[in-house]
């Protein structure tokens, strides 16, 4: 099950939510403005970021600009309190799975969160006009054969 952090009025959040629904992927939605993020939740989210705060903090947000302080100079408790008090500082949507984090809506990245059978279906949607259609088809066919051999 995925965890989807969203906000009202966020077009990327609506796209991500619709993509998950269209692909029958279960998720729990948490609106960052109507549900206070707990301390342990923020710590967990930060621990999952490969590049620290820059993965999930929007430096273009008004809250960040008014801070007049660098996140690197803040203690973990100060950072958590700041995020709780200013949820608009978070990039959106944030999608957490057991193994990865996707920030923003990018169909290629969000596809990586889907189970293998859904990824295969979405890979088969290459348009007929694609110049690499035959190559992609053959690669996918070989990958599927390898998966069948591994299943045996």
C-alpha positions in Angstrom: 0.0 0.0 0.0 1.3 3.5 -0.9 1.1 6.6 1.2 0.2 9.7 -0.8 0.8 13.2 0.7 -1.3 15.8 -1.1 -2.8 19.2 -0.8 -6.1 20.6 -2.1 -5.7 22.6 -5.3 -2.5 20.8 -6.4 -2.7 19.7 -10.0 0.2 17.3 -9.7 -1.5 15.7 -6.7 -4.7 15.2 -8.7 -2.7 13.6 -11.5 -0.9 11.2 -9.2 -4.1 10.3 -7.4 -5.9 9.7 -10.7 -3.0 7.6 -12.1 -3.0 5.4 -9.0 -6.8 4.9 -9.3 -6.6 4.2 -13.0 -4.0 1.5 -12.3 -6.0 0.1 -9.4 -3.2 0.7 -6.9 -4.3 1.1 -3.3 -3.1 4.1 -1.4 -3.8 6.2 1.7 -4.1 9.9 1.0 -3.0 12.4 3.6 -3.7 16.1 3.0 -0.7 17.9 4.6 -2.9 20.9 5.4 -5.8 19.1 7.1 -3.8 16.4 8.9 -0.9 17.3 11.2 2.2 15.3 10.3 3.6 13.6 13.4 7.2 13.9 14.4 8.0 10.3 13.7 6.3 10.6 10.3 8.5 13.5 9.3 11.6 11.8 10.6 10.7 8.7 8.6 10.1 10.8 5.4 13.4 12.6 5.8 15.2 9.3 6.4 13.9 8.0 3.1 15.2 11.0 1.1 18.5 10.3 -0.8 19.5 14.0 -0.9 18.1 15.1 2.5 15.8 18.0 2.7 16.3 19.2 -0.8 14.3 16.2 -2.1 11.1 17.3 -0.3 11.5 20.9 0.7 10.4 23.6 -1.8 12.9 26.4 -1.6 10.5 28.5 -3.8 7.8 28.4 -1.1 7.0 31.6 0.8 7.6 29.8 4.1 11.1 28.8 3.1 11.9 32.3 1.9 10.7 33.9 5.1 12.8 31.6 7.2 16.0 33.5 6.8 17.9 30.4 7.9 19.4 27.5 6.2 18.0 24.0 6.9 21.5 22.8 7.5 21.8 25.1 10.4 18.6 23.8 12.1 18.4 20.9 14.6 16.2 18.0 13.7 13.6 19.2 16.2 13.6 22.7 14.7 13.2 21.3 11.2 10.3 19.0 12.3 8.5 21.9 14.1 9.1 24.1 11.0 7.5 21.5 8.7 4.6 21.0 11.1 4.0 24.7 11.3 4.5 25.3 7.6 3.4 22.3 5.6 3.4 24.4 2.4 7.2 24.0 2.4 6.8 20.4 1.3 6.9 19.6 -2.4 3.8 17.7 -3.6 2.8 15.1 -4.1 5.0 12.8 -2.1 4.4 9.1 -2.7 5.9 6.6 -0.3 6.1 2.9 -1.0 7.9 0.2 0.9 11.0 0.7 -1.2 11.0 4.1 -2.7 9.9 7.8 -2.6 8.6 9.7 -5.6 8.2 13.5 -5.3 6.1 15.4 -7.8 4.2 13.8 -10.6 6.3 12.1 -13.2 4.6 9.2 -15.0 7.9 7.3 -15.5 8.8 7.6 -11.8 5.4 6.8 -10.5 5.3 3.7 -12.7 8.3 2.4 -10.8 6.0 2.2 -7.7 3.5 -0.1 -9.4 3.6 -3.9 -9.1 5.4 -5.7 -12.0 2.2 -6.7 -13.8 1.0 -3.1 -14.0 4.5 -1.9 -15.1 4.4 -4.4 -18.0 0.9 -3.2 -19.0 2.0 0.4 -19.0 5.1 -0.5 -21.0 2.9 -2.1 -23.7 1.3 1.3 -24.4 4.0 2.5 -26.7 2.2 4.3 -29.6 2.4 2.8 -33.0 4.2 5.9 -34.2 7.2 5.3 -32.0 10.3 4.8 -34.0 11.6 2.3 -31.5 8.4 0.2 -31.3 9.8 -3.0 -32.7 13.0 -2.8 -30.6 11.0 -2.1 -27.4 8.6 -4.9 -28.2 11.5 -7.4 -28.7 13.3 -6.2 -25.5 10.0 -6.6 -23.4 9.4 -10.0 -25.0 12.9 -11.1 -24.0 12.5 -9.7 -20.5 9.3 -11.6 -20.1 10.9 -14.8 -21.2 13.7 -14.3 -18.6 11.1 -13.7 -15.9 9.3 -17.0 -16.9 12.6 -18.9 -16.7 13.3 -17.4 -13.3 9.8 -18.4 -12.1 10.5 -22.0 -12.9 
